[in-house]
Amino acid sequence: MTIKPLADRVVVKLVEAEEKTKTGIILTAASQEKPQIAEVVAVGPGGLVDGKEILMTVKVGDKVITSKYSGTEVKCDGTEYNIVRQSDILAIVE
C-alpha cells in the first residue's frame, strides 16, 4: 500500500532520535525528544488551496525540519509516517 498526498500535503518519515548525547550519555526512550528532522517520502500536486495557488517547493528525498507538533501520524505497512502541510515545513536541511 502506498500513501499519495493531496493538495499541499507532504508525507514525511521521521529520522530516528539520537540515542546518545555528544558526550556519550545513553538516553532512555522516555527522555528522547520527538525528532523534528524528517525525510520527504511523497509530495502532493499543490494547486489551488483556500483560493491561493500553491507551488510545491519540496521534493521526494529532501531532509526537512517540521514544526514540533504538526501533522497527522499514520502507520502503513508497519512504518510510521507523518502527513503535514507544506506550510508546516520550516526548512530544508542541506
Contact map, one row per residue, 1 for C-alpha under 8 A:
1110000000000000000000000000000000000000000000000000000000000000000000000001100000000000000000
1111000000000000000000000000000000000000000000000000000000000000000000000001000000000000000000
1111100000100000000000000000000000000000010000000000000000000000000000000000000000000000000000
0111110000000000000000000000000000000000011100000000000000000000000000000000000000000000000000
0011111111100000000000000000000000000000011100000000000000000000000000000000000000100000000000
0001111110000000000000000000000000000000000111000000000000000000000000000000000000000000000000
0000111110000000000000000000000000000000000111111000000000000000000000000000000000000000000000
0000111111000000000000000000000000000000001111101000010100000000000000000000000000001100000000
0000111111100000000000000000000000000000001101000000000000000000000000000000000000111100000000
0000100111110000000000000000000000000001111100000000000000000000000000000000000000111100000000
0010100011111000000000000000000000000001111000000000000000000000000000000000000011110000000000
0000000001111100000000000000000000000111110000000000000000000000000000000000000011110000000000
0000000000111110000000000000000000000111100000000000000000000000000000000000000111000000000000
0000000000011111000000000000000000111110000000000000000000000000000000000000000111000000000000
0000000000001111100000000000000000111110000000000000000000000000000000000000000000000000000000
0000000000000111110000000000000000100000000000000000000000000000000000000000000000000000000000
0000000000000011111000000000000111100000000000000000000000000000000000000000000000000000000000
0000000000000001111110000010000100000000000000000000000000000000000000000000000000000000000000
0000000000000000111110000111100100000000000000000000000000000000000000000000000000000000000000
0000000000000000011111111110000000000000000000000000000000000000000000000000000000000000000000
0000000000000000011111111110000000000000000000000000000000000000000000000000000000000000000000
0000000000000000000111111000000000000000000000000000000000000000000000000000000000000000000000
0000000000000000000111111000000000000000000000000000000000000000000000000000000000000000000000
0000000000000000000111111100000000000000000000000000000000000000000000000000000000000000000000
0000000000000000000111111110000000000000000000000000000000000000000000000000000000000000000000
0000000000000000001110011111000000000000000000000000000000000000000000000000000000000000000000
0000000000000000011110001111101100000000000000000000000000000000000000000000000000000000000000
0000000000000000001000000111111100000000000000000000000000000000000000000000000000000000000000
0000000000000000001000000011111100000000000000000000000000000000000000000000000000000000000000
0000000000000000000000000001111100000000000000000000000000000000000000000000000000000000000000
0000000000000000000000000011111110000000000000000000000000000000000000000000000000000000000000
0000000000000000111000000011111111000000000000000000000000000000000000000000000000000000000000
0000000000000000100000000000001111100000000000000000000000000000000000000000000000000000000000
0000000000000000100000000000000111110000000000000000000000000000000100000000000000000000000000
0000000000000111100000000000000011111100000000000000000000000000000100000000000000000000000000
0000000000000110000000000000000001111100000000000000000000000000111100000000000000000000000000
0000000000000110000000000000000000111110000000000000000000000011110000000000000000000000000000
0000000000011110000000000000000000111111000000000000000000000011110000000000000000000000000000
0000000000011110000000000000000000001111100000000000000000011111000000000000000000000000000000
0000000001111000000000000000000000000111111000000000000001111111000000000000000000000000000000
0000000001111000000000000000000000000011111000000000000000011000000000000000000000000000000000
0011100001110000000000000000000000000001111100000000000000110000000000000000000000000000000000
0001100111100000000000000000000000000001111110000000000101110000000000000000000000000000000000
0001111111000000000000000000000000000000011111000000000100000000000000000000000000000000000000
0000011100000000000000000000000000000000001111100000000100000000000000000000000000000000000000
0000011110000000000000000000000000000000000111111000111100000000000000000000000000000000000000
0000001100000000000000000000000000000000000011111000111000000000000000000000000000000000000000
0000001000000000000000000000000000000000000001111111110000000000000000000000000000000000000000
0000001100000000000000000000000000000000000001111111110000000000000000000000000000000000000000
0000000000000000000000000000000000000000000000011111000000000000000000000000000000000000000000
0000000000000000000000000000000000000000000000011111100000000000000000000000000000000000000000
0000000000000000000000000000000000000000000000011111110000000000000000000000000000000000000000
0000000000000000000000000000000000000000000001111011111000000000000000000000000000000000000000
0000000100000000000000000000000000000000000001111001111100000000000000000000000000000000000000
0000000000000000000000000000000000000000000001100000111110000000000000000000000000000000000000
0000000100000000000000000000000000000000001111000000011111100000000000000000000000000100000000
0000000000000000000000000000000000000000000000000000001111100000000000000000000000000000000000
0000000000000000000000000000000000000001001000000000000111110100000000000000000000000100000100
0000000000000000000000000000000000000001011000000000000111111100000000000000000000000000000000
0000000000000000000000000000000000000011111000000000000001111100000000000000000000000000000000
0000000000000000000000000000000000000011100000000000000000111110000000000000000000000000000000
0000000000000000000000000000000000000011000000000000000001111111000000000000000000000000000110
0000000000000000000000000000000000001111000000000000000000001111100000000000000000000000000111
0000000000000000000000000000000000001111000000000000000000000111110000000000000000000000111110
0000000000000000000000000000000000011100000000000000000000000011111000000000000000000000111110
0000000000000000000000000000000000011100000000000000000000000001111101000000000000000001111000
0000000000000000000000000000000000010000000000000000000000000000111111000000000000000001110000
0000000000000000000000000000000001110000000000000000000000000000011111000000000000000000000000
0000000000000000000000000000000000000000000000000000000000000000001111100000000000000000000000
0000000000000000000000000000000000000000000000000000000000000000011111110000000000010001000000
0000000000000000000000000000000000000000000000000000000000000000000011111000000001111001000000
0000000000000000000000000000000000000000000000000000000000000000000001111100000001110000000000
0000000000000000000000000000000000000000000000000000000000000000000000111110000111100000000000
0000000000000000000000000000000000000000000000000000000000000000000000011111000111100000000000
0000000000000000000000000000000000000000000000000000000000000000000000001111111110000000000000
1100000000000000000000000000000000000000000000000000000000000000000000000111111110000000000000
1000000000000000000000000000000000000000000000000000000000000000000000000011111000000000000000
0000000000000000000000000000000000000000000000000000000000000000000000000011111100000000000000
0000000000000000000000000000000000000000000000000000000000000000000000000011111110000000000000
0000000000001100000000000000000000000000000000000000000000000000000000001111011111000000000000
0000000000111100000000000000000000000000000000000000000000000000000000001111001111100000000000
0000000000111100000000000000000000000000000000000000000000000000000000111100000111110000000000
0000100011110000000000000000000000000000000000000000000000000000000000111100000011111000000000
0000000011110000000000000000000000000000000000000000000000000000000001110000000001111101100000
0000000111000000000000000000000000000000000000000000000000000000000000100000000000111111100000
0000000111000000000000000000000000000000000000000000000101000000000000000000000000011111100000
0000000000000000000000000000000000000000000000000000000000000000000000000000000000001111110000
0000000000000000000000000000000000000000000000000000000000000000011001100000000000011111110000
0000000000000000000000000000000000000000000000000000000000000001111000000000000000011111111100
0000000000000000000000000000000000000000000000000000000000000001111000000000000000000011111100
0000000000000000000000000000000000000000000000000000000000000001110000000000000000000000111110
0000000000000000000000000000000000000000000000000000000001000111100000000000000000000000111111
0000000000000000000000000000000000000000000000000000000000000111100000000000000000000000001111
0000000000000000000000000000000000000000000000000000000000000010000000000000000000000000000111
